[in-house]
């Protein structure tokens, strides 16, 4: 039987009592969707035996799935699944992207239609010598961040737009990549042209709840429309620091079998880099397409 309980943090919930290798009835799935909108991130525990086929099938109930631009890291035979891992094969070749999420970001905000949500399945979780999990993922609530803004800032931002680009987040992650670990593949100018920048309102309305959301981040936001780069950088630094204040952040400590689903529209996330082979981290992610963001109000 499905049970939903709050996680230990300012937001988030965990769900137990489900086996996602079996198809859920409509009422149960609707409970999951409602919990996702209400809690922003939900962790469905105990999915150690979840197959790629069932991971994809469950994800598709949320909407159409994305195929990531870095396609060489997609799971063989399952292009909808993106492999996030520091593991290598017997030849030493990477089995996925090790450097995913090294900066605060919202998935695919550089697209005209950013993702609705992402579903990340923990197959192997690195642990320290005392058995404690490593490689936490931090989530920040952009809904809570908006609510805490001064009224003057809310009024200012509601009239503004921001430019988001894949080139920006690619460069940010590349700058943090460590030698000896599989990072992003080198891209050509032609590759970047396939993913042109997108312009979104700085304050958007959640498409399902209507709640206003602060929609800019360190990883993908290049600048604000009509603003000089220095002024834009200063404002972005102020807003991104505000968004990731401790009172708006939930830190998820992974356990094998966790399926973490985050409402990508109302959150940002960041992957903590505190492990190294032979500490193995192996995860598989699907990403659900979402609507084009609309200005709040």
C-alpha positions as CSV (number, residue, x, y, z in Angstrom):
1,X,0.0,0.0,0.0
2,X,1.3,3.4,-0.9
3,X,2.5,5.6,2.0
4,X,3.7,9.2,1.7
5,X,5.8,10.8,4.4
6,X,7.7,14.1,4.6
7,X,11.4,14.0,4.1
8,X,13.7,15.6,6.7
9,X,14.1,19.0,5.1
10,X,12.2,22.1,4.1
11,X,10.3,20.2,1.4
12,X,10.2,16.7,-0.2
13,X,8.5,13.4,0.5
14,X,9.2,9.7,0.3
15,X,6.9,7.1,-1.0
16,X,7.0,3.4,0.1
17,X,4.8,0.4,-0.6
18,X,5.2,0.4,-4.4
19,X,6.7,-1.9,-7.0
20,X,7.1,0.0,-10.2
21,X,7.7,-3.2,-12.2
22,X,4.0,-3.6,-11.9
23,X,1.6,-1.1,-13.6
24,X,0.0,1.3,-11.2
25,X,-3.7,2.0,-11.4
26,X,-4.8,5.5,-12.3
27,X,-5.8,6.5,-8.8
28,X,-2.3,5.6,-7.4
29,X,-0.5,7.4,-10.2
30,X,-2.6,10.5,-9.6
31,X,-1.6,10.4,-5.9
32,X,2.1,10.4,-7.0
33,X,1.5,13.3,-9.4
34,X,-0.2,15.3,-6.7
35,X,2.6,14.6,-4.2
36,X,5.2,15.7,-6.8
37,X,3.4,19.1,-7.3
38,X,2.9,19.6,-3.5
39,X,6.4,18.4,-2.3
40,X,8.5,19.3,-5.3
41,X,10.7,16.2,-4.9
42,X,9.6,12.7,-4.1
43,X,11.7,9.6,-3.5
44,X,10.1,6.2,-4.3
45,X,12.0,3.8,-2.1
46,X,12.9,0.1,-2.7
47,X,13.1,0.0,-6.5
48,X,16.3,-2.2,-6.7
49,X,14.8,-4.5,-9.3
50,X,13.3,-1.7,-11.6
51,X,14.1,-2.6,-15.2
52,X,14.9,-0.1,-17.9
53,X,11.7,-1.0,-19.7
54,X,9.6,-0.3,-16.6
55,X,11.6,2.8,-15.8
56,X,10.7,4.1,-19.2
57,X,7.1,3.0,-19.1
58,X,6.5,4.6,-15.7
59,X,8.2,7.9,-16.8
60,X,6.0,8.0,-20.0
61,X,2.9,8.3,-17.8
62,X,4.2,11.9,-16.9
63,X,4.6,12.8,-20.6
64,X,6.8,12.5,-23.7
65,X,10.4,11.7,-22.9
66,X,13.5,13.6,-24.0
67,X,16.6,12.1,-25.6
68,X,19.7,14.0,-24.3
69,X,21.9,16.0,-26.7
70,X,24.9,14.1,-25.3
71,X,23.6,10.9,-26.9
72,X,26.8,8.8,-26.4
73,X,25.8,8.5,-22.7
74,X,22.4,7.0,-23.5
75,X,21.9,3.4,-22.4
76,X,22.4,0.9,-25.2
77,X,19.0,0.0,-26.6
78,X,17.2,2.6,-24.5
79,X,17.9,6.1,-25.9
80,X,15.4,7.6,-23.4
81,X,17.7,6.6,-20.5
82,X,20.7,8.8,-19.8
83,X,23.5,7.1,-17.9
84,X,25.1,9.1,-15.0
85,X,28.0,7.2,-13.6
86,X,31.8,7.2,-12.8
87,X,32.0,3.5,-13.7
88,X,34.1,2.2,-16.6
89,X,34.1,-1.1,-18.6
90,X,37.0,-3.6,-18.7
91,X,38.8,-1.5,-21.3
92,X,38.5,1.6,-19.1
93,X,35.9,3.3,-21.3
94,X,33.3,5.3,-19.5
95,X,29.8,3.8,-19.1
96,X,28.2,7.2,-18.7
97,X,28.7,10.8,-17.7
98,X,30.5,11.2,-14.4
99,X,30.4,15.0,-14.2
100,X,26.6,15.5,-14.4
101,X,25.0,18.2,-12.3
102,X,28.2,19.9,-11.0
103,X,26.6,23.3,-11.0
104,X,23.2,24.5,-9.8
105,X,20.8,24.2,-12.7
106,X,17.3,23.4,-13.9
107,X,17.2,20.5,-16.4
108,X,16.9,21.7,-20.0
109,X,16.0,25.3,-19.2
110,X,18.0,26.1,-22.3
111,X,15.1,24.6,-24.4
112,X,12.0,26.4,-25.5
113,X,10.1,23.8,-23.5
114,X,12.2,22.8,-20.4
115,X,11.5,19.4,-18.8
116,X,8.5,18.8,-16.6
117,X,10.3,16.4,-14.3
118,X,13.2,14.0,-14.2
119,X,13.3,10.5,-12.8
120,X,16.7,9.3,-11.5
121,X,17.2,5.7,-10.5
122,X,20.0,4.8,-8.1
123,X,21.5,1.4,-9.1
124,X,24.8,1.8,-7.1
125,X,25.5,4.4,-4.5
126,X,29.1,5.2,-3.4
127,X,29.8,4.8,0.4
128,X,32.6,5.9,2.6
129,X,34.7,3.6,4.9
130,X,32.0,3.8,7.6
131,X,29.2,2.8,5.1
132,X,27.7,6.3,4.8
133,X,26.4,7.2,1.4
134,X,28.3,9.8,-0.7
135,X,27.3,11.8,-3.8
136,X,24.3,13.6,-2.3
137,X,22.0,15.6,-4.6
138,X,20.9,19.0,-3.4
139,X,17.6,20.4,-4.4
140,X,16.5,24.1,-4.0
141,X,12.9,25.2,-4.0
142,X,12.5,28.1,-6.5
143,X,8.9,28.5,-5.2
144,X,10.2,29.1,-1.7
145,X,12.9,31.4,-3.1
146,X,10.3,33.5,-4.9
147,X,8.1,33.8,-1.8
148,X,11.0,35.1,0.2
149,X,12.0,37.9,-2.3
150,X,11.3,41.5,-1.3
151,X,8.2,42.9,-2.9
152,X,10.3,45.4,-4.8
153,X,12.4,42.6,-6.3
154,X,9.3,40.6,-7.2
155,X,7.9,43.6,-9.0
156,X,11.1,44.2,-10.9
157,X,11.6,40.6,-12.0
158,X,8.1,40.0,-13.1
159,X,8.8,42.4,-16.0
160,X,12.1,40.7,-17.0
161,X,13.2,37.9,-19.2
162,X,16.3,35.7,-19.0
163,X,18.4,34.0,-21.7
164,X,19.2,30.4,-21.0
165,X,21.8,28.4,-23.1
166,X,23.3,25.0,-23.3
167,X,26.6,26.6,-24.2
168,X,26.5,28.3,-20.8
169,X,25.9,25.1,-18.7
170,X,28.3,23.1,-20.9
171,X,31.1,25.6,-20.2
172,X,30.3,25.8,-16.5
173,X,30.4,22.0,-16.1
174,X,33.5,21.7,-18.3
175,X,35.3,24.1,-16.0
176,X,34.6,21.9,-13.0
177,X,35.6,18.6,-14.7
178,X,38.4,16.7,-13.1
179,X,41.3,15.0,-15.0
180,X,40.8,11.2,-15.2
181,X,37.0,11.4,-14.9
182,X,34.6,11.1,-17.9
183,X,33.2,14.6,-18.5
184,X,31.1,16.1,-21.3
185,X,32.1,15.2,-24.8
186,X,33.8,17.9,-26.9
187,X,31.2,19.7,-29.1
188,X,31.6,21.6,-32.3
189,X,30.0,24.9,-33.1
190,X,27.6,23.0,-35.3
191,X,26.5,20.9,-32.3
192,X,25.8,24.1,-30.3
193,X,23.8,25.5,-33.2
194,X,21.4,22.6,-32.8
195,X,20.5,23.8,-29.3
196,X,20.0,27.6,-29.6
197,X,19.4,29.7,-26.5
198,X,15.9,30.1,-25.2
199,X,14.3,33.2,-23.6
200,X,12.0,32.7,-20.6
201,X,10.3,35.0,-18.1
202,X,12.3,35.5,-14.9
203,X,9.2,34.7,-12.9
204,X,7.0,31.9,-14.3
205,X,3.8,30.3,-13.2
206,X,3.8,26.6,-12.4
207,X,1.7,25.1,-15.3
208,X,-0.2,22.8,-12.9
209,X,-0.6,24.8,-9.7
210,X,-0.2,28.4,-10.9
211,X,2.4,29.2,-8.2
212,X,4.9,31.9,-9.1
213,X,8.5,30.6,-9.4
214,X,11.9,32.3,-9.7
215,X,13.2,30.9,-13.0
216,X,17.0,31.6,-13.4
217,X,20.0,29.7,-12.3
218,X,23.8,29.8,-12.2
219,X,24.3,26.9,-14.6
220,X,22.2,27.9,-17.7
221,X,21.3,31.6,-17.4
222,X,23.5,33.7,-19.6
223,X,22.0,37.1,-18.9
224,X,18.8,39.1,-18.6
225,X,17.3,40.6,-21.7
226,X,18.1,44.3,-22.2
227,X,20.7,44.4,-19.4
228,X,24.4,44.9,-19.7
229,X,26.5,41.8,-18.9
230,X,28.1,43.3,-15.8
231,X,24.8,44.4,-14.4
232,X,23.2,41.1,-15.4
233,X,26.0,39.1,-13.7
234,X,25.6,41.0,-10.5
235,X,21.8,40.4,-10.4
236,X,22.2,36.8,-11.3
237,X,24.8,36.3,-8.6
238,X,22.4,37.9,-6.1
239,X,19.4,35.8,-7.2
240,X,21.3,32.5,-7.3
241,X,22.8,33.0,-3.9
242,X,19.3,33.7,-2.6
243,X,17.8,30.6,-4.2
244,X,20.2,28.2,-2.6
245,X,20.0,29.5,1.0
246,X,20.0,26.6,3.4
247,X,16.3,27.1,4.4
248,X,15.3,26.5,0.7
249,X,17.5,23.4,0.2
250,X,16.9,19.7,0.7
251,X,20.0,17.3,0.6
252,X,19.1,13.8,-0.6
253,X,21.3,11.0,0.7
254,X,20.9,8.2,-1.7
255,X,20.1,4.5,-1.0
256,X,20.3,1.8,-3.7
257,X,16.9,1.4,-5.3
258,X,15.8,5.0,-4.8
259,X,13.8,6.5,-7.7
260,X,14.0,10.2,-7.2
261,X,11.5,12.4,-9.1
262,X,11.9,16.1,-9.0
263,X,9.5,18.7,-10.3
264,X,12.0,20.4,-12.6
265,X,9.9,23.5,-13.0
266,X,9.9,24.5,-9.4
267,X,13.4,23.3,-8.3
268,X,17.1,23.5,-9.1
269,X,19.6,20.8,-8.2
270,X,23.3,20.2,-7.7
271,X,25.3,17.0,-7.5
272,X,27.9,16.8,-4.7
273,X,31.3,15.5,-5.8
274,X,32.8,13.8,-2.8
275,X,33.6,10.3,-4.2
276,X,36.2,8.6,-6.5
277,X,36.7,5.1,-7.9
278,X,36.7,2.5,-6.5
279,X,33.7,4.2,-4.9
280,X,31.1,3.6,-7.6
281,X,28.1,5.7,-8.4
282,X,25.7,4.3,-11.1
283,X,22.4,6.0,-11.9
284,X,20.0,6.1,-14.8
285,X,17.8,9.1,-15.7
286,X,14.7,9.7,-17.8
287,X,13.6,13.3,-18.5
288,X,10.0,14.3,-19.3
289,X,9.2,17.1,-21.7
290,X,7.3,20.0,-20.3
291,X,5.5,23.1,-21.6
292,X,7.0,26.5,-22.6
293,X,7.2,28.6,-19.4
294,X,4.6,31.3,-19.1
295,X,5.0,34.5,-17.1
296,X,3.3,34.5,-13.7
297,X,0.3,36.8,-13.2
